[in-house]
Amino acid sequence: MPGALGNSSRWLTDLAGNMKIDITGTWQQLRRFYPKSSVAGAGAIALVILVRLTGSLQVFEWYLFDRMMRYRPPEPVDQRLVIVGVTERDIPKAGFPISDAELAKLIKRLNSFQPRAIGLDIFRDLPVAAGRRQLGQLFRTTKNLIVIEKSVLPDEQNTFIQAPQELPANQVGFADILLDADGNIRRSLLAGGGRLSLAARLAALYLGKDGWQLENGKQDQAAFQFVNAQVSKELRRFQANDGGYVRSDSFGNQILVNWRNSDRLPIISLYDQRFNPNLKPLYDPNFDPQLIRDRVVLIGYIAPFSAKDMVNVPAISDQPIYGVEFHAHSVSEILSTVLDRRSSLSFLPEALEYLGIAIAGLAGTTLALRQTSARRTFGSLAIACGGLGLFSYGALVLSWWLPLVPMLLSCAIAGLVTRYFQDLESLIITTQELSAQRQQTLDEAFNALHNGPLHSLAELIGKARTQRLELSLLGTQLESLDRELRQVYESLRPDSMQQEELPPLDGLVSEVIHRALQREFIGYQNLKYIIRDIHPVDDSQLSPKHKRELCSFLDEALCNVGKHAEGCTKLQIVCKQEGKMAYLRVVDNGKGLPASTPIKPRGGTSHAMQLAKQLGGEFRRLPNQPKGTICEISWSIGRR
């Protein structure tokens, strides 16, 4: 058992170590894939989500929903419904409001054609002209008649309109209409305040003839379901955050109407021969009873100037439709869902909606990061947004309402913001690189001038002051100074700085030593021993720039010995590799520096310290024993 426990412990330790490596590696890959500029894209995604949560995008989502509904594939007209309309030309005969006698005549004639249900979308809480007694009798005896009231949603004057007293409660349906904040209709209120709507009553009457019963839902007790002996169909109840809605009023039992993209429902006038040339008026002797038989008939005003019973349903038409048409669409929605298995509108859970918005933004961010120019980014984002639009349209054809507007905004804004910050970051990096390159050029120019021509010029000045300058050699020394200045210029030319191939470092070091010791420095006058400990080193990872900088360090160190190491008799120069580190070291036994002298990071010293840091090494300058100075730079072998 102890051995088994030990093996298990080791296995768990190895597993944890591997998981740590995998997580670390994945995190590093993500950081390379999504640099700092992608944080701006994440901020844009969060902003879009926050704006949507406030409800500010509702109107835009509704508008796009209406547009796409209009462009869905056409569907056939629902043949189970027909509208009988009181038109402007009917009013002179029928009266306005239509009289009780005329209304009784109309209901009696319609019922003679054996419709399944009749819906009267005309208020009749008070008598109108003559015929109330006859109309009341029809109200009591016509069992398939539903008459409207306004009893759930008060109007601007906070008034309600009662149904006729002669009707039992089960033949009354409210005609209250829900308007969205933009004044348009997208929802149908089926129940509220213990009452049913006109559409719900008519649908229940029609389906009841086929054995369907209206009950409370199983998945949602507040919803409606129709049940017969074989199957049941539950109508999905509207929730406050369905589709493009945010914290909307979900009072009562509402459904979001899945509008048909079809021709308008047939409308039959009472007397007007010219209203619909394809359908004879109801009172025409040759009227076809089959237009009414076994259907749902809705009676209402088709008189925009007199009745003004118009509503805005942009998912159907750019122009207002008649109120009775809206109720017909509501009935058709229920019948189609139950009998035709036509899909109701569906929606993703809220969490998935916001996940989709975030994924769209992430896609925009990724596209911006992968493109090389602003034009390519704009093109890619335009294609991505077009793809989102087509995908959302296809989903709506299948009756799924996706959050297209916030997904489009998330994709576009996140991509554009990421592109902007990526370009800004690139500009900053380029500026920093140019500044660093300029500083490097200045440092190299200083070192080249300081270690070469300026030393030669100082010697000439010193000899001139001590009158040791031989005029016969002046021209030769000035020519030598001219060559050194030209060499400095040639070494700092861009094409020389960017050359890719340089000799091995040990060869370059030997050249620097040879050139430096040719100078007539005071520190070289007493030299007796020059020890060259030069060995090949692995310089495969050193760039030409770094090789030149190491040679510049060595040149300056040798020049400092020549200028400052008074009494120096021994000079040791080392270039070698020890394990994973390589060294360039200059050791003299001259006057040297006091042990307490600090290293001041300026001039060549500062440049050497920066170079050592870049190469993963160290710069040191310290006293030699028993006297003299050690100047050394080290770097890591294989450092990239």
Solvent accessible surface area in square Angstrom, and as a share of the most:
residue,aa,sasa,rsa
1,M,170,0.76
2,P,113,0.71
3,G,50,0.48
4,A,55,0.43
5,L,116,0.58
6,G,25,0.24
7,N,83,0.42
8,S,54,0.35
9,S,63,0.40
10,R,146,0.53
11,W,156,0.55
12,L,104,0.51
13,T,91,0.53
14,D,89,0.46
15,L,73,0.36
16,A,59,0.45
17,G,31,0.30
18,N,82,0.42
19,M,102,0.46
20,K,146,0.62
21,I,120,0.61
22,D,91,0.47
23,I,113,0.57
24,T,67,0.39
25,G,30,0.29
26,T,73,0.42
27,W,143,0.50
28,Q,75,0.33
29,Q,111,0.49
30,L,84,0.42
31,R,132,0.48
32,R,172,0.63
33,F,85,0.36
34,Y,54,0.20
35,P,48,0.30
36,K,158,0.67
37,S,6,0.04
38,S,14,0.09
39,V,106,0.61
40,A,22,0.17
41,G,0,0.00
42,A,59,0.45
43,G,41,0.40
44,A,7,0.05
45,I,21,0.11
46,A,60,0.46
47,L,100,0.50
48,V,6,0.04
49,I,38,0.19
50,L,106,0.53
51,V,51,0.29
52,R,6,0.02
53,L,77,0.38
54,T,78,0.46
55,G,14,0.14
56,S,67,0.43
57,L,12,0.06
58,Q,30,0.13
59,V,77,0.44
60,F,121,0.50
61,E,5,0.02
62,W,5,0.02
63,Y,129,0.49
64,L,48,0.24
65,F,0,0.00
66,D,2,0.01
67,R,59,0.22
68,M,22,0.10
69,M,3,0.01
70,R,64,0.23
71,Y,158,0.60
72,R,15,0.06
73,P,72,0.45
74,P,115,0.72
75,E,50,0.23
76,P,106,0.67
77,V,29,0.17
78,D,7,0.04
79,Q,113,0.50
80,R,41,0.15
81,L,0,0.00
82,V,1,0.01
83,I,0,0.00
84,V,0,0.00
85,G,0,0.00
86,V,0,0.00
87,T,4,0.02
88,E,55,0.25
89,R,133,0.49
90,D,0,0.00
91,I,24,0.12
92,P,112,0.70
93,K,140,0.59
94,A,2,0.02
95,G,27,0.26
96,F,94,0.39
97,P,70,0.44
98,I,0,0.00
99,S,22,0.14
100,D,0,0.00
101,A,41,0.32
102,E,21,0.09
103,L,0,0.00
104,A,0,0.00
105,K,92,0.39
106,L,0,0.00
107,I,0,0.00
108,K,126,0.53
109,R,71,0.26
110,L,0,0.00
111,N,57,0.29
112,S,73,0.47
113,F,23,0.10
114,Q,121,0.54
115,P,9,0.06
116,R,35,0.13
117,A,0,0.00
118,I,0,0.00
119,G,0,0.00
120,L,0,0.00
121,D,11,0.06
122,I,6,0.03
123,F,75,0.31
124,R,2,0.01
125,D,56,0.29
126,L,122,0.61
127,P,84,0.53
128,V,34,0.19
129,A,84,0.65
130,A,75,0.58
131,G,22,0.21
132,R,44,0.16
133,R,216,0.79
134,Q,93,0.42
135,L,0,0.00
136,G,2,0.02
137,Q,93,0.41
138,L,29,0.14
139,F,0,0.00
140,R,113,0.41
141,T,77,0.45
142,T,5,0.03
143,K,136,0.58
144,N,24,0.12
145,L,0,0.00
146,I,2,0.01
147,V,0,0.00
148,I,3,0.01
149,E,11,0.05
150,K,37,0.16
151,S,19,0.13
152,V,21,0.12
153,L,44,0.22
154,P,63,0.40
155,D,59,0.31
156,E,167,0.75
157,Q,132,0.59
158,N,109,0.56
159,T,63,0.37
160,F,95,0.39
161,I,51,0.26
162,Q,97,0.43
163,A,13,0.10
164,P,4,0.02
165,Q,159,0.71
166,E,43,0.19
167,L,16,0.08
168,P,57,0.36
169,A,84,0.65
170,N,99,0.51
171,Q,7,0.03
172,V,18,0.10
173,G,0,0.00
174,F,1,0.01
175,A,15,0.12
176,D,9,0.04
177,I,43,0.22
178,L,19,0.10
179,L,104,0.52
180,D,10,0.05
181,A,95,0.73
182,D,52,0.27
183,G,31,0.30
184,N,27,0.14
185,I,0,0.00
186,R,2,0.01
187,R,15,0.05
188,S,4,0.03
189,L,7,0.03
190,L,0,0.00
191,A,15,0.11
192,G,6,0.06
193,G,63,0.61
194,G,87,0.84
195,R,104,0.38
196,L,34,0.17
197,S,6,0.04
198,L,0,0.00
199,A,3,0.02
200,A,1,0.01
201,R,50,0.18
202,L,0,0.00
203,A,0,0.00
204,A,29,0.23
205,L,48,0.24
206,Y,14,0.05
207,L,0,0.00
208,G,35,0.34
209,K,126,0.54
210,D,66,0.34
211,G,39,0.37
212,W,21,0.07
213,Q,110,0.49
214,L,54,0.27
215,E,82,0.37
216,N,96,0.49
217,G,2,0.02
218,K,152,0.64
219,Q,177,0.78
220,D,37,0.19
221,Q,126,0.56
222,A,56,0.43
223,A,0,0.00
224,F,21,0.09
225,Q,6,0.03
226,F,3,0.01
227,V,35,0.20
228,N,33,0.17
229,A,99,0.77
230,Q,148,0.66
231,V,66,0.38
232,S,52,0.33
233,K,56,0.24
234,E,45,0.20
235,L,6,0.03
236,R,105,0.38
237,R,46,0.17
238,F,2,0.01
239,Q,70,0.31
240,A,30,0.23
241,N,46,0.24
242,D,10,0.05
243,G,1,0.01
244,G,0,0.00
245,Y,3,0.01
246,V,17,0.10
247,R,156,0.57
248,S,22,0.14
249,D,99,0.51
250,S,37,0.24
251,F,73,0.30
252,G,32,0.31
253,N,6,0.03
254,Q,0,0.00
255,I,9,0.05
256,L,12,0.06
257,V,2,0.01
258,N,3,0.02
259,W,4,0.01
260,R,29,0.10
261,N,40,0.21
262,S,33,0.21
263,D,115,0.59
264,R,128,0.47
265,L,13,0.06
266,P,37,0.23
267,I,17,0.08
268,I,1,0.01
269,S,5,0.03
270,L,0,0.00
271,Y,47,0.18
272,D,14,0.07
273,Q,112,0.50
274,R,163,0.59
275,F,74,0.31
276,N,33,0.17
277,P,120,0.75
278,N,139,0.71
279,L,34,0.17
280,K,100,0.42
281,P,2,0.01
282,L,0,0.00
283,Y,43,0.16
284,D,17,0.09
285,P,130,0.82
286,N,112,0.58
287,F,12,0.05
288,D,68,0.35
289,P,48,0.30
290,Q,105,0.47
291,L,38,0.19
292,I,0,0.00
293,R,83,0.30
294,D,69,0.36
295,R,44,0.16
296,V,0,0.00
297,V,0,0.00
298,L,0,0.00
299,I,0,0.00
300,G,0,0.00
301,Y,23,0.09
302,I,5,0.02
303,A,2,0.01
304,P,47,0.29
305,F,167,0.70
306,S,43,0.28
307,A,26,0.21
308,K,150,0.63
309,D,50,0.26
310,M,66,0.29
311,V,20,0.11
312,N,68,0.35
313,V,0,0.00
314,P,21,0.13
315,A,5,0.04
316,I,34,0.17
317,S,26,0.17
318,D,93,0.48
319,Q,125,0.56
320,P,53,0.34
321,I,3,0.02
322,Y,34,0.13
323,G,1,0.01
324,V,0,0.00
325,E,6,0.03
326,F,7,0.03
327,H,12,0.05
328,A,0,0.00
329,H,23,0.10
330,S,1,0.01
331,V,0,0.00
332,S,5,0.03
333,E,9,0.04
334,I,1,0.00
335,L,0,0.00
336,S,0,0.00
337,T,3,0.02
338,V,2,0.01
339,L,59,0.29
340,D,70,0.36
341,R,118,0.43
342,R,37,0.13
343,S,63,0.41
344,S,33,0.22
345,L,5,0.02
346,S,33,0.21
347,F,21,0.09
348,L,57,0.28
349,P,83,0.52
350,E,82,0.37
351,A,79,0.62
352,L,85,0.42
353,E,3,0.01
354,Y,38,0.14
355,L,95,0.47
356,G,21,0.20
357,I,0,0.00
358,A,32,0.25
359,I,99,0.50
360,A,7,0.05
361,G,0,0.00
362,L,87,0.43
363,A,45,0.35
364,G,0,0.00
365,T,4,0.02
366,T,31,0.18
367,L,52,0.26
368,A,0,0.00
369,L,13,0.06
370,R,108,0.39
371,Q,40,0.18
372,T,117,0.68
373,S,44,0.28
374,A,42,0.32
375,R,204,0.74
376,R,148,0.54
377,T,0,0.00
378,F,113,0.47
379,G,34,0.32
380,S,22,0.14
381,L,7,0.04
382,A,66,0.51
383,I,138,0.70
384,A,26,0.20
385,C,28,0.17
386,G,39,0.37
387,G,37,0.36
388,L,35,0.17
389,G,21,0.20
390,L,135,0.67
391,F,137,0.57
392,S,2,0.01
393,Y,68,0.26
394,G,32,0.31
395,A,14,0.11
396,L,1,0.00
397,V,53,0.31
398,L,129,0.64
399,S,8,0.05
400,W,103,0.36
401,W,6,0.02
402,L,17,0.08
403,P,2,0.01
404,L,10,0.05
405,V,18,0.10
406,P,0,0.00
407,M,16,0.07
408,L,45,0.22
409,L,62,0.31
410,S,0,0.00
411,C,2,0.01
412,A,28,0.22
413,I,60,0.31
414,A,0,0.00
415,G,0,0.00
416,L,75,0.37
417,V,43,0.24
418,T,0,0.00
419,R,20,0.07
420,Y,133,0.50
421,F,86,0.36
422,Q,35,0.16
423,D,61,0.32
424,L,66,0.33
425,E,53,0.24
426,S,56,0.36
427,L,112,0.56
428,I,85,0.43
429,I,79,0.40
430,T,64,0.37
431,T,76,0.44
432,Q,111,0.49
433,E,105,0.47
434,L,108,0.54
435,S,67,0.43
436,A,62,0.48
437,Q,100,0.44
438,R,163,0.60
439,Q,93,0.41
440,Q,27,0.12
441,T,50,0.29
442,L,88,0.44
443,D,31,0.16
444,E,18,0.08
445,A,21,0.16
446,F,93,0.39
447,N,5,0.03
448,A,30,0.23
449,L,62,0.31
450,H,43,0.19
451,N,2,0.01
452,G,4,0.03
453,P,5,0.03
454,L,88,0.44
455,H,11,0.05
456,S,25,0.16
457,L,72,0.36
458,A,59,0.46
459,E,42,0.19
460,L,18,0.09
461,I,76,0.38
462,G,30,0.29
463,K,36,0.15
464,A,53,0.41
465,R,198,0.72
466,T,81,0.47
467,Q,163,0.73
468,R,151,0.55
469,L,41,0.20
470,E,104,0.47
471,L,145,0.72
472,S,97,0.63
473,L,85,0.42
474,L,54,0.27
475,G,39,0.38
476,T,83,0.48
477,Q,44,0.20
478,L,87,0.43
479,E,106,0.48
480,S,39,0.25
481,L,21,0.10
482,D,63,0.32
483,R,130,0.47
484,E,35,0.15
485,L,82,0.41
486,R,157,0.57
487,Q,107,0.48
488,V,17,0.09
489,Y,142,0.54
490,E,79,0.36
491,S,54,0.35
492,L,40,0.20
493,R,87,0.32
494,P,97,0.61
495,D,84,0.44
496,S,33,0.21
497,M,33,0.15
498,Q,123,0.55
499,Q,78,0.34
500,E,135,0.61
501,E,149,0.67
502,L,36,0.18
503,P,62,0.39
504,P,87,0.55
505,L,1,0.00
506,D,34,0.18
507,G,29,0.28
508,L,22,0.11
509,V,0,0.00
510,S,53,0.34
511,E,95,0.43
512,V,6,0.03
513,I,0,0.00
514,H,116,0.52
515,R,109,0.40
516,A,0,0.00
517,L,34,0.17
518,Q,120,0.53
519,R,34,0.13
520,E,112,0.50
521,F,9,0.04
522,I,103,0.52
523,G,1,0.01
524,Y,26,0.10
525,Q,139,0.62
526,N,81,0.42
527,L,36,0.18
528,K,156,0.66
529,Y,135,0.51
530,I,67,0.34
531,I,70,0.36
532,R,131,0.48
533,D,40,0.21
534,I,40,0.20
535,H,82,0.37
536,P,106,0.67
537,V,19,0.11
538,D,65,0.34
539,D,25,0.13
540,S,84,0.54
541,Q,71,0.32
542,L,21,0.10
543,S,43,0.28
544,P,29,0.18
545,K,64,0.27
546,H,36,0.16
547,K,20,0.09
548,R,50,0.18
549,E,6,0.03
550,L,0,0.00
551,C,16,0.10
552,S,24,0.15
553,F,17,0.07
554,L,0,0.00
555,D,15,0.08
556,E,26,0.12
557,A,5,0.04
558,L,0,0.00
559,C,0,0.00
560,N,52,0.27
561,V,9,0.05
562,G,0,0.00
563,K,53,0.22
564,H,121,0.54
565,A,7,0.05
566,E,99,0.45
567,G,39,0.38
568,C,0,0.00
569,T,43,0.25
570,K,88,0.37
571,L,0,0.00
572,Q,57,0.25
573,I,0,0.00
574,V,2,0.01
575,C,0,0.00
576,K,52,0.22
577,Q,71,0.32
578,E,86,0.38
579,G,62,0.60
580,K,156,0.66
581,M,57,0.25
582,A,0,0.00
583,Y,43,0.16
584,L,0,0.00
585,R,49,0.18
586,V,2,0.01
587,V,20,0.11
588,D,7,0.04
589,N,33,0.17
590,G,1,0.01
591,K,151,0.64
592,G,24,0.23
593,L,72,0.36
594,P,90,0.57
595,A,93,0.72
596,S,101,0.65
597,T,60,0.35
598,P,87,0.55
599,I,65,0.33
600,K,105,0.44
601,P,89,0.56
602,R,165,0.60
603,G,46,0.44
604,G,10,0.09
605,T,20,0.12
606,S,26,0.17
607,H,21,0.09
608,A,5,0.04
609,M,78,0.35
610,Q,98,0.44
611,L,3,0.01
612,A,3,0.02
613,K,164,0.70
614,Q,93,0.41
615,L,11,0.06
616,G,31,0.30
617,G,24,0.23
618,E,100,0.45
619,F,22,0.09
620,R,97,0.36
621,R,66,0.24
622,L,59,0.29
623,P,43,0.27
624,N,29,0.15
625,Q,148,0.66
626,P,128,0.81
627,K,106,0.45
628,G,3,0.03
629,T,19,0.11
630,I,33,0.17
631,C,19,0.12
632,E,4,0.02
633,I,0,0.00
634,S,7,0.05
635,W,2,0.01
636,S,32,0.20
637,I,23,0.12
638,G,42,0.40
639,R,119,0.43
640,R,237,0.87
